[in-house]
Amino acid sequence: MPASASPSSATETAANEIRQQFLRFHLVPDTTALMPINQLTEVLTIGVGQIIPIAHMPPWVMGVYNWRGEVLWMVDLGHIVGLTPWHQQ
């Protein structure tokens, strides 16, 4: 540690370096989830009609979506964590 740095300022600097930002969203009105911002590229609002279903997939896989020429797999996060599946709400 440099001579000019005190233990408290070093601790504060370390705490600032490990802080993360999160996107908070609701799976259902009373269930909140967090996702680290550094894991996101973009947040999209996609209509269910834009998701193409794929046969023989687990029930939590909603299908695929074409995003700027890339195929994105759409999943029902609520269903994965044990909430009522989206299609039954």
Backbone as a chain_set.jsonl record, in Angstrom:
{"seq": "MPASASPSSATETAANEIRQQFLRFHLVPDTTALMPINQLTEVLTIGVGQIIPIAHMPPWVMGVYNWRGEVLWMVDLGHIVGLTPWHQQ", "coords": {"N": [[0.857, -1.173, 0.0], [0.649, 2.253, -0.835], [2.464, 4.875, 0.854], [0.918, 7.139, 1.248], [-1.687, 6.281, 1.3], [-4.341, 5.447, 3.392], [-5.479, 2.778, 5.59], [-8.318, 2.823, 5.714], [-9.066, 4.268, 3.417], [-8.089, 2.582, 1.457], [-9.698, 0.333, 1.844], [-12.166, 1.454, 1.218], [-11.738, 2.071, -1.488], [-11.423, -0.523, -2.531], [-13.996, -1.524, -2.026], [-15.497, 0.104, -3.728], [-14.561, -0.79, -6.186], [-15.647, -3.359, -6.413], [-18.348, -3.014, -6.591], [-21.394, -3.569, -8.272], [-23.699, -2.946, -10.939], [-27.175, -3.525, -11.307], [-29.937, -4.755, -13.204], [-33.206, -4.472, -12.28], [-36.129, -6.366, -12.239], [-39.554, -7.48, -12.53], [-40.809, -10.688, -12.177], [-43.314, -11.657, -11.58], [-45.935, -9.72, -10.024], [-45.211, -9.775, -7.222], [-42.654, -10.826, -7.113], [-39.365, -10.158, -7.454], [-36.519, -9.882, -9.552], [-32.971, -9.831, -10.16], [-30.453, -8.855, -12.473], [-27.103, -8.842, -13.451], [-25.806, -5.877, -14.871], [-23.56, -5.991, -16.509], [-23.893, -8.368, -17.822], [-25.718, -7.979, -19.767], [-26.734, -7.068, -23.07], [-28.692, -5.687, -24.409], [-31.958, -4.482, -23.658], [-35.05, -5.713, -24.462], [-38.428, -5.33, -25.616], [-40.57, -7.732, -26.433], [-43.146, -8.968, -28.365], [-45.325, -11.736, -27.8], [-46.234, -12.944, -30.11], [-44.106, -12.64, -31.82], [-42.281, -14.541, -31.206], [-40.994, -17.567, -32.223], [-42.251, -20.718, -31.905], [-40.612, -23.784, -30.947], [-40.605, -27.175, -31.597], [-40.638, -30.028, -29.353], [-39.198, -29.105, -27.109], [-38.125, -28.254, -23.75], [-40.676, -27.297, -21.348], [-40.215, -24.696, -20.391], [-38.889, -23.36, -22.381], [-39.649, -20.95, -24.6], [-39.345, -20.454, -27.294], [-37.796, -19.194, -30.298], [-36.278, -16.062, -31.319], [-35.708, -13.667, -33.82], [-33.143, -11.537, -33.749], [-31.718, -8.887, -35.052], [-30.635, -10.492, -37.073], [-29.549, -12.545, -35.606], [-30.214, -15.581, -33.857], [-32.087, -15.781, -31.035], [-32.698, -17.561, -28.093], [-35.683, -17.792, -26.371], [-36.737, -17.823, -23.073], [-38.842, -18.774, -20.32], [-38.4, -17.217, -17.552], [-39.709, -17.092, -15.086], [-41.006, -19.581, -14.948], [-38.774, -21.259, -14.85], [-37.788, -20.711, -12.294], [-39.754, -21.748, -10.717], [-42.279, -20.524, -10.661], [-45.683, -19.842, -11.78], [-46.13, -20.955, -15.085], [-45.722, -18.801, -17.945], [-47.635, -19.047, -20.036], [-49.84, -20.011, -18.692], [-50.826, -18.024, -17.144]], "CA": [[0.0, 0.0, 0.0], [1.459, 3.465, -0.835], [2.537, 5.543, 2.151], [-0.129, 8.155, 1.359], [-3.013, 5.659, 1.403], [-4.67, 4.925, 4.717], [-6.247, 1.529, 5.486], [-9.738, 3.053, 5.444], [-9.257, 4.656, 2.016], [-7.845, 1.383, 0.651], [-10.91, -0.477, 1.97], [-13.211, 2.148, 0.457], [-11.428, 1.882, -2.902], [-11.737, -1.914, -2.864], [-15.456, -1.651, -2.041], [-15.986, 0.749, -4.947], [-14.19, -1.594, -7.341], [-16.46, -4.565, -6.527], [-19.767, -2.677, -6.766], [-21.962, -3.882, -9.58], [-25.029, -2.421, -11.199], [-28.105, -4.581, -11.663], [-31.264, -4.46, -13.731], [-34.23, -5.097, -11.444], [-37.379, -6.552, -12.973], [-40.539, -8.307, -11.84], [-41.291, -11.878, -12.879], [-44.734, -11.475, -11.276], [-45.967, -8.522, -9.191], [-44.562, -9.865, -5.91], [-41.36, -11.507, -7.226], [-38.39, -9.324, -8.135], [-35.263, -10.545, -9.918], [-31.869, -8.94, -10.511], [-29.495, -9.385, -13.436], [-25.975, -7.906, -13.56], [-25.794, -5.064, -16.092], [-22.471, -6.406, -17.395], [-24.319, -9.57, -18.537], [-26.747, -7.576, -20.728], [-26.375, -6.316, -24.262], [-29.816, -4.811, -24.713], [-33.238, -4.901, -23.085], [-36.043, -5.659, -25.533], [-39.817, -5.7, -25.379], [-40.904, -8.595, -27.565], [-44.484, -9.537, -28.317], [-45.351, -13.195, -27.855], [-46.426, -13.328, -31.5], [-42.831, -12.574, -32.532], [-41.473, -15.686, -30.795], [-41.317, -18.751, -33.031], [-42.153, -21.925, -31.073], [-39.799, -24.897, -31.44], [-41.157, -28.438, -31.081], [-39.836, -30.959, -28.552], [-38.347, -28.368, -26.181], [-38.67, -28.234, -22.39], [-41.793, -26.347, -21.266], [-39.772, -23.334, -20.086], [-38.362, -22.75, -23.609], [-40.772, -20.368, -25.327], [-39.056, -20.519, -28.719], [-36.674, -18.367, -30.744], [-36.581, -14.724, -31.813], [-34.668, -13.147, -34.706], [-32.676, -10.228, -33.286], [-30.665, -8.363, -35.92], [-30.031, -11.6, -37.795], [-29.109, -13.594, -34.684], [-31.301, -16.34, -33.253], [-32.057, -15.759, -29.571], [-33.625, -18.479, -27.44], [-36.528, -17.131, -25.383], [-37.118, -18.734, -21.993], [-39.75, -18.262, -19.303], [-37.628, -17.211, -16.306], [-40.603, -17.422, -13.978], [-41.191, -21.034, -14.943], [-37.509, -21.863, -14.426], [-37.616, -20.568, -10.838], [-40.852, -22.39, -10.004], [-43.53, -19.766, -10.677], [-46.652, -20.294, -12.783], [-45.656, -20.701, -16.45], [-46.303, -17.621, -18.573], [-48.81, -19.384, -20.846], [-50.952, -20.364, -17.806], [-51.225, -16.851, -16.355]], "C": [[0.898, 1.229, 0.0], [1.4, 4.14, 0.523], [1.409, 6.542, 2.332], [-1.523, 7.562, 1.538], [-3.22, 5.109, 2.806], [-5.447, 3.629, 4.556], [-7.71, 1.759, 5.151], [-9.972, 3.461, 3.993], [-9.0, 3.475, 1.086], [-9.07, 0.478, 0.677], [-12.036, 0.129, 1.151], [-12.989, 1.973, -1.043], [-11.769, 0.468, -3.344], [-13.244, -2.121, -2.947], [-16.033, -1.032, -3.306], [-15.69, -0.086, -6.182], [-15.076, -2.824, -7.505], [-17.953, -4.276, -6.648], [-20.2, -3.012, -8.18], [-23.297, -3.179, -9.715], [-25.897, -3.569, -11.693], [-29.354, -3.996, -12.294], [-32.248, -5.193, -12.836], [-35.509, -5.193, -12.261], [-38.274, -7.502, -12.196], [-40.931, -9.486, -12.727], [-42.805, -11.962, -12.752], [-44.772, -10.311, -10.298], [-45.216, -8.625, -7.856], [-43.215, -10.596, -5.935], [-40.424, -10.671, -8.092], [-37.133, -10.136, -8.42], [-34.232, -9.478, -10.274], [-30.972, -9.635, -11.526], [-28.352, -8.375, -13.535], [-25.981, -7.19, -14.912], [-24.704, -5.546, -17.053], [-22.786, -7.702, -18.145], [-25.337, -9.253, -19.632], [-26.14, -6.862, -21.921], [-27.441, -5.27, -24.542], [-31.053, -5.369, -24.03], [-34.296, -4.674, -24.155], [-37.434, -5.934, -24.992], [-40.261, -6.455, -26.622], [-42.308, -9.134, -27.368], [-44.431, -11.045, -28.466], [-45.507, -13.679, -29.29], [-45.153, -13.297, -32.329], [-41.902, -13.738, -32.18], [-41.939, -16.908, -31.583], [-41.156, -19.992, -32.16], [-41.308, -23.003, -31.759], [-40.323, -26.17, -30.785], [-40.123, -29.202, -30.254], [-38.828, -30.262, -27.637], [-38.93, -28.482, -24.775], [-39.753, -27.155, -22.285], [-41.376, -24.909, -20.976], [-39.129, -22.638, -21.288], [-39.553, -22.264, -24.427], [-40.591, -20.472, -26.836], [-37.853, -19.661, -29.053], [-37.188, -17.037, -31.291], [-35.409, -14.266, -32.68], [-34.335, -11.728, -34.276], [-31.492, -9.811, -34.133], [-29.903, -9.478, -36.641], [-29.48, -12.713, -36.919], [-30.328, -14.29, -34.103], [-31.11, -16.324, -31.743], [-33.085, -16.746, -29.037], [-34.367, -17.717, -26.358], [-36.956, -18.156, -24.337], [-38.03, -18.015, -21.014], [-39.021, -18.338, -17.961], [-38.484, -17.569, -15.1], [-40.798, -18.918, -13.841], [-39.929, -21.738, -14.438], [-37.344, -21.802, -12.911], [-38.821, -21.064, -10.049], [-42.153, -21.617, -9.922], [-44.464, -20.347, -11.739], [-46.121, -19.987, -14.179], [-46.418, -19.545, -17.094], [-47.596, -17.963, -19.3], [-50.015, -19.791, -19.999], [-51.429, -19.182, -16.971], [-52.371, -16.126, -17.01]], "O": [[1.852, 1.26, 0.778], [0.421, 4.002, 1.255], [0.977, 6.777, 3.461], [-2.452, 8.286, 1.896], [-2.371, 4.393, 3.336], [-6.022, 3.39, 3.494], [-8.298, 0.988, 4.392], [-10.965, 3.05, 3.391], [-9.628, 3.375, 0.032], [-9.444, -0.086, -0.352], [-12.775, -0.584, 0.471], [-13.943, 1.75, -1.789], [-12.343, 0.275, -4.416], [-13.723, -2.818, -3.841], [-16.96, -1.586, -3.896], [-16.479, -0.094, -7.127], [-15.25, -3.298, -8.628], [-18.746, -5.206, -6.793], [-19.479, -2.773, -9.148], [-23.946, -2.856, -8.719], [-25.43, -4.464, -12.397], [-29.775, -2.888, -11.964], [-32.136, -6.405, -12.653], [-35.924, -4.225, -12.898], [-37.815, -8.233, -11.318], [-41.331, -9.307, -13.878], [-43.495, -12.302, -13.713], [-43.722, -9.936, -9.777], [-44.638, -7.634, -7.41], [-42.691, -10.949, -4.879], [-40.648, -10.496, -9.289], [-36.735, -10.979, -7.616], [-34.586, -8.359, -10.645], [-30.754, -10.845, -11.454], [-28.6, -7.179, -13.686], [-26.14, -7.817, -15.96], [-24.893, -5.516, -18.269], [-22.018, -8.099, -19.022], [-25.774, -10.153, -20.348], [-25.151, -6.14, -21.792], [-27.138, -4.122, -24.869], [-31.182, -6.579, -23.846], [-34.421, -3.572, -24.691], [-37.599, -6.679, -24.026], [-40.323, -5.897, -27.717], [-42.622, -9.695, -26.318], [-43.581, -11.572, -29.183], [-44.963, -14.724, -29.648], [-45.112, -13.862, -33.422], [-40.848, -13.897, -32.797], [-43.126, -17.235, -31.604], [-40.047, -20.294, -31.718], [-41.293, -23.116, -32.985], [-40.466, -26.234, -29.564], [-38.915, -29.046, -30.428], [-37.73, -30.773, -27.416], [-40.116, -28.779, -24.627], [-39.743, -26.198, -23.059], [-42.126, -23.985, -21.291], [-38.849, -21.441, -21.222], [-40.365, -23.064, -24.891], [-41.57, -20.569, -27.575], [-36.992, -19.424, -28.205], [-38.351, -16.901, -31.67], [-34.25, -14.458, -32.312], [-35.154, -10.82, -34.424], [-30.386, -10.321, -33.955], [-28.683, -9.413, -36.796], [-28.995, -13.721, -37.433], [-31.36, -13.658, -33.88], [-30.094, -16.796, -31.233], [-34.228, -16.755, -29.492], [-33.746, -17.065, -25.519], [-37.472, -19.222, -24.673], [-37.99, -16.79, -20.898], [-39.018, -19.381, -17.308], [-38.029, -18.271, -14.197], [-40.76, -19.456, -12.734], [-40.016, -22.705, -13.681], [-36.818, -22.736, -12.307], [-38.908, -20.832, -8.843], [-43.053, -22.015, -9.183], [-44.077, -21.235, -12.5], [-45.701, -18.858, -14.435], [-47.601, -19.337, -16.824], [-48.572, -17.222, -19.183], [-51.117, -19.908, -20.535], [-52.35, -19.329, -16.167], [-52.841, -15.115, -16.489]]}, "num_chains": 1, "name": "protein.A"}
